[in-house]
Amino acid sequence: MTRRFIMLPAMLALTMVLAGCKQETRAPEPVRPVLSRVLQPAAAEGALAVGSVEPRYKADLGFRVQGRLIARGVNVGDHVSEGQTIASIDTATFEQSVRSARAELQKGQAQLVNARATEQRQRTLITSDATTKATLDNAEQMRASAEAAVARAEANLTKAQEQLGYAQLQSDFDGIVTAVSAEVGQVVSPGQTVVTVARPDIREAVVDIGADFPVPLKVGLPFTVSLQLLPAVQVKGRIREIAPEADSVTRTRRVRISLSNPPPSFRLGSTVTATLASDQTTMLRLPASAVLSKDGETFVWVVDLPASTVSLRKVALFQSERGIEVTGGLDAGARVVTAGIHSLKPGQHVRIDQDSKS
């Protein structure tokens, strides 16, 4: 009887130990298969664009007055100097206006002389009471009216002479004629382009770049520009201007690249190839399925290959026309999870079945 009571506590203690061991022993967490992707820079072969050499400054020259074009002494490719007469319109109408304005001025001057003489006589007569004050006031008014008429006639003559001068179209600077928009015999309107003159001293490359360009476009981005016919002839350049909107048809942006001391072979209109400078790091891109947003911040699951575990990493992203671009937090060669990101937890073991293609 005593032996039975002694063994009971020992069996109870053994049962508690076994129960504790059963609670501590858990089934191992299953390894989760995931889709992942190794981040690689965008393909470098997309970092070039084709365009042409164009002037930075050019002017569309036209007459300030309407008339019939009677002479145009330049054609496309001709060099012009500052002040050189480029084209002329018929001056018969303007010459007639000058003669008419000059005649009106002479008439007004004669009337002014007569009005002044009349006023002077009335002033003399008023001293001897030979005339009335009203007559003198009328003479003063006639003299003032004659002076105003002369001033108006002088202004009309100046305007007519200026319009006669506008019948000659002159270049405002030294340049090259790049386009001709009117022919002799054609009636041109005020402001209508007759000749386009460009300054050849400041040239730049103008290219159209699509949304698949591997790096974001920004002012100052360096390029190497070469002639298509002479690829060995190269110059350095940087983006000076980017079109604010893409073309509605081609979906490309017009980019103007300033050239650093281009040689004479970079003639206006030459076809060039602009290649992204080799020292520029291409952009890393992420699929939308790899981005986890939390509390206003963005994260991705990064796979630690030696341990086959995942860790959550904060990244800086930029949404552009090309997709989601990484601007900080990840380096090229990192493997990120691209599917099932909401069911992972830090340190979880994963198995990489295949690389994601998207």
GIDA-V786632 format. One line per field, one symbol per residue. phi: phi as a letter, one per 30 degrees, with the letter a starting at -180 (. if undefined). psi: psi as a letter, one per 30 degrees, with the letter a starting at -180 (. if undefined). A space follows every 10 residues. Layout:
# GIDA-V786632
phi = ???
psi = ???
This chain:
# GIDA-V786632
phi = .ddddddddd dddddddddd dddddcdddd dcdbcbaddb ededdddbbc abdbddcabc caddbdlcdc abcbbdjddb cdiddcabce cedddddddd dddddddddd dddddddddd dddddddchd bcdddddddd dddddddddd dddddddddd dddddddccb ddadabdcab cbcdjddcce iddcbcccdd dccbccbccd ddddbddadj ddbccbdddb eddbbdabdc bbddbdddcd hccdbccdcc hddeddddjd dbcccdeddd dddcbbdddc cccahibcbb ccccdechbc bdbdbcbbcb ddkccdcljb cdjdccdcai ddccbeiddb bddaddcc
psi = eeeefefeee eeeeeeeeee eeefjlkkkk kkklklkkkk llkfffhllk blklkeklkj kllflklkkf kjgllkfkkl lkfkkelllk geeeeeeeee eeeeeeeeee eeeeeeeeee eeeefffghf lleeeeeeee eeeeeeeeee eeeeeeeeee eeeefffkkl kflkakkfkk gklkfkkklk fkkekkkkjf fjllkjlkkl fgkflkklkf kklkklkefi ffjklllkke kkkfllkfef hlkkkkjkkj iklffilkfk klkkkkkfgk klkkkklfff kjkkhglkll jkkjeefhll kkkklklkja ffajkkfkfk lkfkklkfkh ffgllkfkkl kjelkkf.
